[in-house]
Amino acid sequence: MNRLTLAVPLVLALAACGPNGDSGSADGGSEKARPVALSEADKAVLLASLPAPYSAGDLANGRRVFARCRSCHTIGAGGPDTAGPNLHGVFGRAAGARPRYSYSNVLRTADFAWDADKLDQWLQNPRGFLPGNKMSFAGLPDATDRRDVIAFLKVETGYTPPAAPPAS
């Protein structure tokens, strides 16, 4: 076989995948149109708008560190839940509230919404932060890695910074 014959099926398979490797929707049906991906310039502006320390995050490192999470989580709009829930729109979402995902009872009944501080505590030690959850990940002990992953997630998961208060 020549290289072209081998390359065509690979290209077609990759084309069927959505952004960030996400394919399909969580419910197996058609999904709403995905938002246009942010340009690198848009990502830099969003990163700069984040509160400290996340505004100093290294998105490239955040992407590398998040690679450990990709075996269980997707991040694209309309992405499927896998062993863990899709994380698109996670900031501001009540813990244990993603529709159609089977959370542990402790997460379903947790009384908080995900923000950077809660996610930082979770990522440092998921079992210690919320004993009884089913996440098997040991955690990220390095504070810089956690900062970078949170900045990366804010930029890549549809986070919208709060509007500035009107000038008086």
GROMACS elastic network, one bead per residue, 0.5 to 0.9 nm:
[ bonds ]
;  ai    aj funct       b0    kb
    1     4     6  0.82886   500
    1     5     6  0.63974   500
    1     6     6  0.72056   500
    2     5     6  0.55215   500
    2     6     6  0.67316   500
    2     7     6  0.88815   500
    3     6     6  0.51394   500
    3     7     6  0.59911   500
    3     8     6  0.87323   500
    4     8     6  0.61652   500
    5     8     6  0.57841   500
    5     9     6  0.75756   500
    6     9     6  0.63384   500
    6    10     6  0.70363   500
    7    10     6  0.52014   500
    7    11     6  0.61587   500
    7    12     6  0.86701   500
    8    11     6  0.51960   500
    8    12     6  0.62023   500
    8    13     6  0.86026   500
    9    12     6  0.50883   500
    9    13     6  0.60662   500
    9    14     6  0.86032   500
   10    13     6  0.51068   500
   10    14     6  0.61994   500
   10    15     6  0.85582   500
   11    14     6  0.51577   500
   11    15     6  0.60700   500
   11    16     6  0.87231   500
   12    15     6  0.50411   500
   12    16     6  0.63959   500
   13    16     6  0.53060   500
   13    17     6  0.70045   500
   14    17     6  0.53819   500
   14    18     6  0.84250   500
   14    21     6  0.84857   500
   15    18     6  0.75114   500
   16    23     6  0.71123   500
   17    20     6  0.82254   500
   17    21     6  0.56494   500
   17    22     6  0.59469   500
   17    24     6  0.78586   500
   18    21     6  0.55690   500
   18    24     6  0.75376   500
   18    76     6  0.80228   500
   18    79     6  0.82342   500
   19    22     6  0.58587   500
   19    23     6  0.78556   500
   19    34     6  0.89875   500
   19    37     6  0.82612   500
   19    76     6  0.65522   500
   19    77     6  0.88508   500
   20    23     6  0.87913   500
   20    74     6  0.77525   500
   20    75     6  0.72819   500
   20    76     6  0.64032   500
   21    74     6  0.78990   500
   21    76     6  0.82926   500
   21    79     6  0.88784   500
   22    25     6  0.84490   500
   22    74     6  0.63440   500
   22    75     6  0.76294   500
   22    76     6  0.62735   500
   22    77     6  0.86733   500
   22    78     6  0.82383   500
   22    79     6  0.52693   500
   22    80     6  0.69329   500
   23    78     6  0.85148   500
   23    79     6  0.63728   500
   23    80     6  0.71565   500
   24    27     6  0.83817   500
   24    28     6  0.64258   500
   24    29     6  0.76578   500
   24    30     6  0.75603   500
   24    31     6  0.75643   500
   24    78     6  0.73720   500
   24    79     6  0.64271   500
   24    80     6  0.65048   500
   25    28     6  0.52449   500
   25    29     6  0.63011   500
   25    30     6  0.67192   500
   25    31     6  0.58867   500
   25    77     6  0.87888   500
   25    78     6  0.51687   500
   25    79     6  0.53196   500
   25    80     6  0.51067   500
   25    81     6  0.84070   500
   26    29     6  0.78055   500
   26    31     6  0.86911   500
   26    78     6  0.67040   500
   26    79     6  0.62127   500
   26    81     6  0.57952   500
   26    82     6  0.87636   500
   26    86     6  0.84533   500
   26   100     6  0.78592   500
   26   101     6  0.88992   500
   27    30     6  0.82266   500
   27    31     6  0.86422   500
   27    80     6  0.77264   500
   27   100     6  0.78917   500
   28    31     6  0.85245   500
   28    80     6  0.84415   500
   31    34     6  0.80698   500
   31    78     6  0.62981   500
   32    35     6  0.89996   500
   32    77     6  0.87958   500
   32    78     6  0.73787   500
   33    36     6  0.89333   500
   33    77     6  0.88483   500
   33    78     6  0.86745   500
   34    37     6  0.83032   500
   34    76     6  0.83581   500
   34    77     6  0.61396   500
   34    78     6  0.73391   500
   35    38     6  0.87057   500
   35    77     6  0.75401   500
   36    39     6  0.89641   500
   37   156     6  0.87615   500
   38    41     6  0.78725   500
   38    42     6  0.56191   500
   38    43     6  0.61389   500
   38   155     6  0.86086   500
   38   156     6  0.83005   500
   39    42     6  0.50538   500
   39    43     6  0.62099   500
   39    44     6  0.86291   500
   40    43     6  0.50048   500
   40    44     6  0.62074   500
   40    45     6  0.87244   500
   41    44     6  0.50766   500
   41    45     6  0.63296   500
   41    46     6  0.87003   500
   42    45     6  0.51070   500
   42    46     6  0.61714   500
   42    47     6  0.85116   500
   43    46     6  0.50829   500
   43    47     6  0.59896   500
   43    48     6  0.85331   500
   43    59     6  0.89677   500
   43   155     6  0.61440   500
   43   156     6  0.83066   500
   44    47     6  0.50394   500
   44    48     6  0.61258   500
   44    49     6  0.86374   500
   44   155     6  0.87493   500
   45    48     6  0.51319   500
   45    49     6  0.62724   500
   45    50     6  0.89820   500
   46    49     6  0.50698   500
   46    50     6  0.66022   500
   46    55     6  0.84355   500
   46   154     6  0.84555   500
   46   155     6  0.64833   500
   46   159     6  0.89936   500
   46   160     6  0.84906   500
   46   161     6  0.80486   500
   47    50     6  0.54494   500
   47    51     6  0.87953   500
   47    54     6  0.73444   500
   47    55     6  0.51992   500
   47    56     6  0.76705   500
   47    57     6  0.74562   500
   47    59     6  0.84441   500
   47   151     6  0.68744   500
   47   152     6  0.83779   500
   47   154     6  0.80588   500
   47   155     6  0.66003   500
   48    51     6  0.80512   500
   48    54     6  0.83809   500
   48    56     6  0.74460   500
   49    55     6  0.64789   500
   49   161     6  0.73400   500
   50    53     6  0.80640   500
   50    54     6  0.58456   500
   50    56     6  0.85408   500
   50   151     6  0.78737   500
   50   154     6  0.84313   500
   50   161     6  0.71037   500
   51    54     6  0.58591   500
   51    55     6  0.57009   500
   51    56     6  0.88527   500
   52    55     6  0.52530   500
   52    56     6  0.67956   500
   52    57     6  0.88455   500
   53    56     6  0.57000   500
   53    57     6  0.70519   500
   53   147     6  0.70705   500
   53   151     6  0.89002   500
   54    58     6  0.86759   500
   54   116     6  0.86767   500
   54   147     6  0.58975   500
   54   148     6  0.70381   500
   54   150     6  0.71431   500
   54   151     6  0.52410   500
   54   152     6  0.89471   500
   54   154     6  0.89835   500
   55    58     6  0.87435   500
   55   151     6  0.71893   500
   56   147     6  0.85201   500
   56   148     6  0.82741   500
   56   151     6  0.83664   500
   57    60     6  0.89473   500
   57    61     6  0.83468   500
   57    62     6  0.76996   500
   57   144     6  0.80656   500
   57   145     6  0.89355   500
   57   147     6  0.61275   500
   57   149     6  0.80936   500
   57   150     6  0.82052   500
   57   151     6  0.56188   500
   57   152     6  0.76841   500
   58    61     6  0.53831   500
   58    62     6  0.61375   500
   58    63     6  0.87116   500
   58   144     6  0.88897   500
   58   145     6  0.88549   500
   58   147     6  0.83263   500
   58   148     6  0.53254   500
   58   149     6  0.84091   500
   58   151     6  0.75614   500
   58   152     6  0.77680   500
   59    63     6  0.60574   500
   59    64     6  0.85643   500
   59   148     6  0.61195   500
   59   149     6  0.75273   500
   59   151     6  0.67151   500
   59   152     6  0.51815   500
   59   153     6  0.89772   500
   59   155     6  0.84387   500
   60    63     6  0.51571   500
   60    64     6  0.63226   500
   60    65     6  0.87064   500
   60   148     6  0.82162   500
   60   152     6  0.80434   500
   61    65     6  0.60481   500
   61    66     6  0.83568   500
   61   145     6  0.72285   500
   61   148     6  0.62392   500
   61   149     6  0.75242   500
   61   152     6  0.84665   500
   62    65     6  0.51624   500
   62    66     6  0.59006   500
   62    67     6  0.85972   500
   62   145     6  0.66496   500
   62   146     6  0.78611   500
   62   147     6  0.78451   500
   62   150     6  0.73531   500
   62   151     6  0.70533   500
   62   152     6  0.52057   500
   62   153     6  0.79869   500
   63    66     6  0.50587   500
   63    67     6  0.63823   500
   63   148     6  0.80686   500
   63   149     6  0.68084   500
   63   152     6  0.63811   500
   63   153     6  0.86064   500
   64    67     6  0.52929   500
   64    68     6  0.78681   500
   64   149     6  0.85472   500
   65    68     6  0.60145   500
   65    69     6  0.77916   500
   65   140     6  0.89435   500
   65   145     6  0.66604   500
   65   146     6  0.84154   500
   65   148     6  0.80467   500
   65   149     6  0.65226   500
   66    69     6  0.50848   500
   66    70     6  0.65290   500
   66   149     6  0.60974   500
   66   152     6  0.82789   500
   66   153     6  0.86247   500
   67    70     6  0.51922   500
   67    71     6  0.76993   500
   68    71     6  0.67331   500
   68    72     6  0.85993   500
   69    72     6  0.58086   500
   69    73     6  0.58965   500
   69    74     6  0.84052   500
   69   137     6  0.84536   500
   70    74     6  0.61501   500
   70    75     6  0.85397   500
   71    74     6  0.82554   500
   71    82     6  0.82226   500
   71    83     6  0.78754   500
   71    84     6  0.87143   500
   72    81     6  0.81362   500
   72    82     6  0.56540   500
   72    85     6  0.76549   500
   72    86     6  0.86210   500
   73    80     6  0.84223   500
   73    81     6  0.68452   500
   73    82     6  0.62571   500
   73    83     6  0.70293   500
   73    84     6  0.52026   500
   73    85     6  0.58976   500
   73    86     6  0.54330   500
   73    87     6  0.67124   500
   74    77     6  0.89539   500
   74    79     6  0.60028   500
   74    80     6  0.66479   500
   74    81     6  0.68882   500
   74    82     6  0.75463   500
   74    84     6  0.82114   500
   74    85     6  0.73664   500
   74    87     6  0.62391   500
   74    88     6  0.77195   500
   75    78     6  0.85501   500
   75    79     6  0.64832   500
   75    80     6  0.87022   500
   75    85     6  0.89733   500
   75    86     6  0.55359   500
   75    89     6  0.85402   500
   75   153     6  0.79085   500
   75   156     6  0.71147   500
   75   157     6  0.58569   500
   76    79     6  0.50451   500
   76    80     6  0.85055   500
   76    86     6  0.75490   500
   76    87     6  0.76471   500
   76    88     6  0.57356   500
   76   156     6  0.75927   500
   76   157     6  0.65256   500
   76   158     6  0.85640   500
   77    80     6  0.89447   500
   77    86     6  0.84326   500
   77    87     6  0.86531   500
   77    88     6  0.56216   500
   77    89     6  0.79870   500
   77   157     6  0.73255   500
   77   158     6  0.77715   500
   78    86     6  0.81809   500
   78    88     6  0.78143   500
   79    86     6  0.61158   500
   79    87     6  0.85507   500
   79    88     6  0.77682   500
   80    85     6  0.76219   500
   80    86     6  0.59975   500
   81    84     6  0.60156   500
   81    87     6  0.86069   500
   81   100     6  0.84800   500
   81   101     6  0.67944   500
   82    85     6  0.62027   500
   82    86     6  0.73813   500
   82   101     6  0.87931   500
   83   135     6  0.88908   500
   84    87     6  0.86547   500
   84   101     6  0.80111   500
   84   102     6  0.88827   500
   84   103     6  0.86494   500
   84   135     6  0.78215   500
   85    98     6  0.72030   500
   85   101     6  0.62086   500
   85   102     6  0.85242   500
   85   103     6  0.85479   500
   86    89     6  0.86261   500
   86    90     6  0.82853   500
   86    98     6  0.82143   500
   86   101     6  0.88527   500
   87    90     6  0.51640   500
   87    91     6  0.85847   500
   87    98     6  0.89772   500
   87   153     6  0.81470   500
   87   157     6  0.66582   500
   88    91     6  0.83377   500
   88   153     6  0.83244   500
   88   156     6  0.77750   500
   88   158     6  0.62435   500
   88   159     6  0.83140   500
   89    92     6  0.74785   500
   89    93     6  0.69438   500
   89   154     6  0.88023   500
   89   157     6  0.55735   500
   89   158     6  0.55900   500
   89   159     6  0.63647   500
   90    93     6  0.52350   500
   90    94     6  0.82113   500
   90    95     6  0.86743   500
   90    98     6  0.86162   500
   90   113     6  0.86693   500
   90   114     6  0.64169   500
   90   115     6  0.81626   500
   90   153     6  0.87577   500
   90   154     6  0.88055   500
   90   157     6  0.72894   500
   90   158     6  0.85145   500
   90   159     6  0.80575   500
   91    94     6  0.85731   500
   91   113     6  0.74941   500
   91   114     6  0.51436   500
   91   115     6  0.52903   500
   91   116     6  0.75074   500
   91   119     6  0.88671   500
   91   153     6  0.89093   500
   91   154     6  0.75418   500
   91   157     6  0.83634   500
   91   158     6  0.86405   500
   91   159     6  0.65074   500
   91   160     6  0.89108   500
   92    95     6  0.89566   500
   92   113     6  0.54042   500
   92   114     6  0.52642   500
   92   115     6  0.60326   500
   92   159     6  0.87676   500
   93    96     6  0.84925   500
   93    97     6  0.69323   500
   93    98     6  0.78967   500
   93   112     6  0.85880   500
   93   113     6  0.52244   500
   93   114     6  0.56915   500
   93   115     6  0.83244   500
   94    97     6  0.54502   500
   94    98     6  0.81262   500
   94   110     6  0.82602   500
   94   111     6  0.75223   500
   94   112     6  0.58264   500
   94   114     6  0.61893   500
   95    98     6  0.80081   500
   95   107     6  0.60338   500
   95   108     6  0.67218   500
   95   109     6  0.80186   500
   95   110     6  0.61218   500
   95   111     6  0.71039   500
   95   112     6  0.59476   500
   95   113     6  0.53860   500
   95   114     6  0.62225   500
   96    99     6  0.86748   500
   96   101     6  0.82515   500
   96   102     6  0.84747   500
   96   103     6  0.59075   500
   96   104     6  0.79413   500
   96   105     6  0.84986   500
   96   106     6  0.84118   500
   96   109     6  0.72201   500
   96   110     6  0.71329   500
   97   100     6  0.88452   500
   97   101     6  0.81284   500
   97   103     6  0.83674   500
   97   107     6  0.85177   500
   97   108     6  0.67673   500
   98   101     6  0.59493   500
   98   102     6  0.87389   500
   98   103     6  0.86733   500
   99   102     6  0.84971   500
  102   108     6  0.87749   500
  103   106     6  0.80289   500
  103   107     6  0.61174   500
  103   108     6  0.59774   500
  103   133     6  0.81516   500
  103   134     6  0.78771   500
  104   107     6  0.54366   500
  104   108     6  0.62493   500
  104   109     6  0.87261   500
  104   132     6  0.76153   500
  104   133     6  0.56388   500
  104   134     6  0.60620   500
  104   135     6  0.89494   500
  105   109     6  0.60907   500
  105   110     6  0.84086   500
  105   132     6  0.81287   500
  105   133     6  0.76201   500
  106   109     6  0.53782   500
  106   110     6  0.59903   500
  106   130     6  0.73947   500
  106   131     6  0.77292   500
  106   132     6  0.61253   500
  106   133     6  0.59554   500
  106   134     6  0.89740   500
  107   111     6  0.85174   500
  107   130     6  0.77997   500
  107   132     6  0.84681   500
  107   133     6  0.64517   500
  107   134     6  0.89525   500
  108   111     6  0.85886   500
  110   113     6  0.87118   500
  110   130     6  0.86265   500
  112   115     6  0.89119   500
  112   118     6  0.84940   500
  113   118     6  0.80683   500
  114   117     6  0.80434   500
  114   118     6  0.58799   500
  114   119     6  0.63214   500
  115   118     6  0.54117   500
  115   119     6  0.60707   500
  115   120     6  0.85034   500
  116   119     6  0.51022   500
  116   120     6  0.59629   500
  116   121     6  0.86640   500
  116   147     6  0.87651   500
  116   150     6  0.66162   500
  116   151     6  0.87049   500
  116   154     6  0.87309   500
  117   120     6  0.50887   500
  117   121     6  0.63688   500
  117   122     6  0.86439   500
  118   121     6  0.51868   500
  118   122     6  0.61238   500
  118   123     6  0.85764   500
  118   129     6  0.88273   500
  119   123     6  0.59291   500
  119   124     6  0.84439   500
  119   146     6  0.87148   500
  119   150     6  0.74822   500
  120   123     6  0.51842   500
  120   124     6  0.61597   500
  120   125     6  0.88588   500
  120   143     6  0.83576   500
  120   146     6  0.62130   500
  120   147     6  0.74341   500
  120   150     6  0.74004   500
  121   124     6  0.52411   500
  121   125     6  0.65778   500
  121   126     6  0.75077   500
  121   128     6  0.88747   500
  121   129     6  0.63266   500
  122   125     6  0.54948   500
  122   127     6  0.79827   500
  122   128     6  0.80548   500
  122   129     6  0.55899   500
  122   130     6  0.76128   500
  122   139     6  0.76981   500
  123   126     6  0.58678   500
  123   129     6  0.86961   500
  123   137     6  0.86762   500
  123   138     6  0.85106   500
  123   139     6  0.51750   500
  123   140     6  0.56812   500
  123   141     6  0.81161   500
  123   146     6  0.67534   500
  124   128     6  0.86838   500
  124   129     6  0.82286   500
  124   138     6  0.82041   500
  124   141     6  0.53773   500
  124   142     6  0.77923   500
  124   143     6  0.79171   500
  124   146     6  0.73629   500
  125   128     6  0.53203   500
  125   129     6  0.59528   500
  125   130     6  0.86078   500
  125   137     6  0.83846   500
  125   138     6  0.64496   500
  125   140     6  0.70939   500
  125   141     6  0.76855   500
  126   129     6  0.52034   500
  126   130     6  0.62119   500
  126   131     6  0.76739   500
  126   133     6  0.77223   500
  126   135     6  0.70029   500
  126   136     6  0.81742   500
  126   137     6  0.71338   500
  126   138     6  0.69714   500
  126   139     6  0.62073   500
  127   130     6  0.55164   500
  127   132     6  0.69048   500
  127   133     6  0.65922   500
  127   134     6  0.83459   500
  127   135     6  0.75268   500
  127   136     6  0.80814   500
  127   137     6  0.84557   500
  127   138     6  0.77457   500
  127   139     6  0.85393   500
  128   131     6  0.55596   500
  128   132     6  0.89638   500
  130   133     6  0.62026   500
  131   134     6  0.89101   500
  132   135     6  0.88968   500
  133   136     6  0.84991   500
  135   138     6  0.84922   500
  136   139     6  0.89128   500
  137   140     6  0.88109   500
  138   141     6  0.89412   500
  140   143     6  0.76052   500
  140   145     6  0.70193   500
  140   146     6  0.64378   500
  141   145     6  0.80586   500
  141   146     6  0.79095   500
  142   145     6  0.53659   500
  142   146     6  0.64604   500
  142   147     6  0.88181   500
  143   146     6  0.50694   500
  143   147     6  0.61249   500
  143   148     6  0.85918   500
  144   147     6  0.50386   500
  144   148     6  0.61251   500
  144   149     6  0.85820   500
  145   148     6  0.51132   500
  145   149     6  0.61054   500
  145   150     6  0.85710   500
  146   149     6  0.51330   500
  146   150     6  0.61075   500
  146   151     6  0.85312   500
  147   150     6  0.52582   500
  147   151     6  0.61635   500
  147   152     6  0.85544   500
  148   151     6  0.50661   500
  148   152     6  0.60000   500
  148   153     6  0.85150   500
  149   153     6  0.60270   500
  149   154     6  0.85265   500
  150   153     6  0.50227   500
  150   154     6  0.60984   500
  150   155     6  0.86058   500
  151   154     6  0.51154   500
  151   155     6  0.62795   500
  151   156     6  0.86165   500
  152   155     6  0.52135   500
  152   156     6  0.60224   500
  152   157     6  0.83523   500
  153   156     6  0.50287   500
  153   157     6  0.55076   500
  153   158     6  0.84433   500
  153   159     6  0.80636   500
  154   157     6  0.57254   500
  154   158     6  0.68830   500
  154   159     6  0.51249   500
  154   160     6  0.81135   500
  155   158     6  0.67731   500
  155   159     6  0.64276   500
  155   160     6  0.87595   500
  156   159     6  0.75276   500
  160   163     6  0.85123   500
  161   164     6  0.87006   500
  162   165     6  0.88421   500
  163   166     6  0.86362   500
  164   167     6  0.86029   500
  165   168     6  0.88029   500
